[in-house]
Amino acid sequence: MFPVQLFYTFAAMRSTPSLYQQYRLAVAVTFLLVLAAVGLLLAYGKEQSFVLLNGLNTPALDRLMPYVTYLGDGLIYIPILLLTYFFRRDYLVAIIAGILLCTLFSQGMKNWIYPEELRPFSLEAKQIAIHKVEGVELHRKYSFPSGHTSTAFTCALLLAALLRQRIWVIAMPFVALAVGFSRIYLAQHFLTDVTAGMMIGIVSSYLALLIYRRYHEWRMRKALQKL
């Protein structure tokens, strides 16, 4: 029933139409990216899709990707919260809800449901060469899902709702996708982990906006009661 509920909720979001229209557009772009990732997985499988993407390495990307991956680090929440506080304070409800939901879903799955999922380093036991970036420590377990990707897509979708120009709304999912790619490039995650992170970003941001909508309606009722 979730897709049906999602459709009707989107249709009912009328309190700030442009915000939800922009969010729907960003989600649509993200769905297309998810479909592309699923297609790649179906064509190449978990291991070979990793080898393919991890193999797209250059010296320039070796220098760039360790920085790109920080856009999905938990510390990215700090500047986002500060910017929201100063420029769109009422939207803090959505951002905080998104942070909590994303953390719950990604860390809950990673630590309690799939704690034994091995990272790409395990391919070396199968004599499969992987590209490693010097100075980047490879983790060994807790591979599924990608927490960085979950964070990046949750933030990107929630921020896209605030942007006015369509080109930037469309660009936000691709910024998050760069974070997901960096996790594969740095040999930290498989494409399966990244794809799951993308889906967590969609679900977390959707539920966060639903909470924001309920909060907005509650404030409207309170204001009307005071009249």
C-alpha positions in Angstrom: 0.0 0.0 0.0 3.0 2.4 0.4 3.2 3.5 -3.2 -0.6 4.3 -3.2 -0.3 6.2 0.1 2.7 8.0 -1.3 0.7 9.1 -4.4 -2.3 10.3 -2.4 -0.1 12.1 0.1 1.7 13.9 -2.7 -1.6 14.9 -4.3 -2.8 16.3 -1.0 0.3 18.4 -0.2 -1.2 21.8 -0.9 -0.1 24.0 2.0 3.1 25.1 0.2 2.6 23.8 -3.4 6.0 24.8 -4.8 7.9 23.1 -2.1 6.1 19.8 -2.7 6.3 20.2 -6.5 10.0 20.6 -6.3 10.3 17.6 -4.0 8.3 15.5 -6.4 10.5 16.4 -9.3 13.7 15.6 -7.3 12.1 12.2 -6.3 11.2 11.5 -9.9 14.9 12.0 -10.9 16.0 9.8 -8.0 13.6 7.1 -9.1 15.2 7.1 -12.5 18.7 6.8 -11.0 17.5 3.9 -8.9 16.1 2.2 -12.0 19.4 2.8 -13.8 21.3 1.2 -10.8 18.9 -1.8 -10.7 19.4 -2.2 -14.4 23.2 -2.2 -14.0 22.8 -4.8 -11.2 20.6 -7.0 -13.3 23.1 -6.8 -16.2 26.3 -7.3 -14.3 25.5 -8.6 -10.8 26.8 -7.4 -7.4 30.5 -8.1 -7.9 31.0 -7.2 -11.5 29.0 -4.0 -11.2 31.4 -3.0 -8.4 34.4 -4.0 -10.5 33.1 -1.9 -13.5 32.4 1.2 -11.4 35.5 0.9 -9.2 37.5 0.5 -12.3 36.6 4.0 -13.6 39.6 5.5 -11.9 41.9 8.3 -12.7 44.5 10.2 -10.7 42.2 13.2 -10.6 39.3 11.2 -9.2 41.7 9.6 -6.7 42.2 13.1 -5.3 38.6 14.2 -5.6 36.5 11.3 -4.3 37.8 11.3 -0.7 36.4 14.9 -0.5 33.1 14.1 -2.3 32.4 11.3 0.1 32.4 13.8 3.0 29.1 15.2 1.6 27.5 12.0 2.9 29.2 12.1 6.3 27.0 12.7 9.4 28.8 16.0 10.0 27.1 17.4 6.9 24.0 17.8 9.0 25.6 20.6 11.0 25.8 23.2 8.2 22.4 22.1 6.8 20.8 22.6 10.2 22.4 26.0 10.6 21.4 27.2 7.1 17.8 26.0 7.7 17.7 27.7 11.1 18.7 31.0 9.7 16.8 31.0 6.4 13.8 28.6 6.8 13.3 28.0 10.5 9.9 26.2 10.2 11.5 23.7 7.9 13.8 22.5 10.7 11.1 20.0 11.6 11.5 18.3 8.2 15.3 18.3 8.4 15.5 16.9 12.0 12.9 14.3 11.1 14.9 13.3 8.0 18.1 13.0 10.0 16.4 10.8 12.6 14.6 8.6 10.1 17.6 8.2 7.9 19.8 7.2 10.8 17.2 4.8 12.1 16.8 3.0 8.8 20.4 2.9 7.7 22.1 2.2 11.0 19.4 -0.2 12.1 19.8 -2.3 8.9 23.6 -2.0 9.0 24.1 -2.9 12.6 21.2 -5.2 13.5 19.8 -6.8 10.3 22.8 -7.1 8.1 25.8 -6.8 10.4 27.8 -9.5 8.7 27.6 -8.1 5.2 31.2 -7.8 4.0 32.6 -4.8 2.2 34.3 -5.0 -1.3 37.7 -5.9 0.3 36.3 -9.5 0.4 36.7 -9.7 -3.4 40.4 -10.0 -3.0 40.0 -13.5 -1.6 38.5 -14.4 -4.9 41.5 -13.0 -6.7 39.5 -10.0 -8.0 41.6 -6.9 -8.1 40.0 -3.7 -6.7 41.2 -0.1 -7.0 42.3 1.4 -3.7 42.9 5.1 -3.0 46.0 5.8 -1.0 45.3 7.0 2.5 41.7 5.6 2.6 41.2 3.0 5.2 39.0 0.1 4.0 36.3 -1.1 6.3 35.4 -4.7 6.5 31.9 -5.3 7.7 28.5 -3.4 8.0 28.4 -3.0 4.2 24.6 -2.9 3.6 23.2 -0.3 3.2 25.5 2.6 2.5 25.0 5.1 5.3 26.8 7.9 3.3 24.5 7.4 0.4 21.4 7.4 2.6 22.5 10.6 4.2 23.3 12.3 0.9 20.0 11.4 -0.7 17.9 12.3 2.3 19.5 15.7 2.5 19.5 16.3 -1.2 15.8 15.6 -1.5 14.8 17.7 1.5 16.9 20.6 0.3 15.7 20.3 -3.3 12.2 21.1 -2.0 13.5 24.6 -0.9 15.2 25.5 -4.2 13.4 27.7 -6.7 15.2 27.0 -9.9 14.3 23.7 -11.6 17.9 23.1 -12.8 19.1 23.0 -9.2 16.3 20.8 -8.1 17.3 18.3 -10.7 20.9 18.7 -9.9 20.6 17.8 -6.2 20.0 14.0 -6.8 23.1 13.9 -9.0 25.1 15.5 -6.2 23.9 12.7 -3.9 24.7 10.2 -6.7 28.3 11.5 -6.7 28.5 10.5 -3.0 27.2 7.1 -3.8 29.7 6.7 -6.6 32.5 7.8 -4.3 31.6 4.9 -1.9 32.1 2.4 -4.7 35.2 4.3 -6.1 36.8 4.2 -2.6 36.1 0.4 -2.3 33.8 0.9 0.7 30.5 -0.3 -0.8 28.9 -2.4 -3.5 26.3 -0.9 -5.9 23.6 -2.9 -4.0 24.5 -1.0 -0.8 24.4 2.3 -2.7 21.0 1.5 -4.3 19.6 0.7 -0.9 20.9 4.0 0.4 19.1 5.8 -2.5 15.8 4.1 -1.6 16.3 4.9 2.1 16.8 8.6 1.1 13.5 8.6 -0.7 11.6 6.9 2.1 13.2 9.0 4.9 12.6 12.3 3.1 9.0 11.4 2.2 8.2 10.6 5.8 10.0 13.7 7.0 7.9 15.9 4.7 4.8 14.1 5.9 5.8 14.9 9.5 6.5 18.5 8.4 3.0 18.7 6.8 1.3 17.4 9.9 3.3 20.0 12.0 2.3 22.8 9.6 -1.4 21.8 9.8 -1.1 21.7 13.6 0.3 25.2 13.7 -2.4 26.4 11.4 -5.1 25.0 13.7 -3.4 26.5 16.7 -3.3 29.9 15.0 -7.0 29.7 14.0 -8.0 28.8 17.6 -6.4 32.0 18.8 -8.5 34.1 16.5 
